[in-house]
Amino acid sequence: NLTSWLGVREVAPEETLLHLVDTGQLPTPRRLSEWGLDLIPASLDLARVEVRLMQRPLSTLLLRTALRKTEGYDFVLIDSLPSLGHLAALGALAGDGLLVPVETSVKGVEALVGVMEAAQEYREALEQVDPRVPRSFVRLFIPTKFDARTLGDNRVLEKIAGVLKDKPVHRVEFYEITKTAIQRAIQEPRELSTNLVNAQQARRALDYLVGFSLSPVLWR
């Protein structure tokens, strides 16, 4: 998860959202100076939260309520579980929208339908407590394992656009994880490049026609 990816290994239970469930208060976040952010870490101990949340009424709104009392941050990113359990709902209902990673594969597209249905249910649930919830609860799709040169991956993006129906869809690309590169990519979204797709298909055809025949010669 995000905690281990950021290099945080040793985590006490009271540093996690277990503290929120037990006390109603957010734990003091860790300051990660090298990343320029504060982190409330996760651990396997959070598995106990699932059972406790099931036993409390309106428990999935605990994190949302606590975050609304928190000041001093431009934005809060919640790394939610890829599931539809109580713990995942705790994270989803705490935000003002969802960022959805989608693997560019058949399985990724199949899972997307379920995600969109869950997102609609989350939005309808939040609307009961906050009428200002945006109509489009999914704010961003993040295709993973994506290669813009391949026809299959681009078809997956077309299917994602089909799921969104009449909502505007823009594509952003960046090749370095820096603030400047990401801001520039968001400011300059582009449409599907058929030239990149055709170039990939041409390379594949050349591999079949020429590459496979030449390879044994080059090995000698």
Secondary structure by P-SEA (a helix, b strand, c coil): cccccccccccccccccccccccccccccccccccccccccccccaaaaaaaaaacccccaaaaaaaaaccccccccccccccccaaaaaaaaacccccccccccaaaaaaaaaaaaaaaaaaaaaaacccccccccccbbbbcccccccaaaaaaaaaaaaaacccbbbbbbbccccaaaaaaaaaccccccaaaaaaaaaaaaaaaaccccccccccc
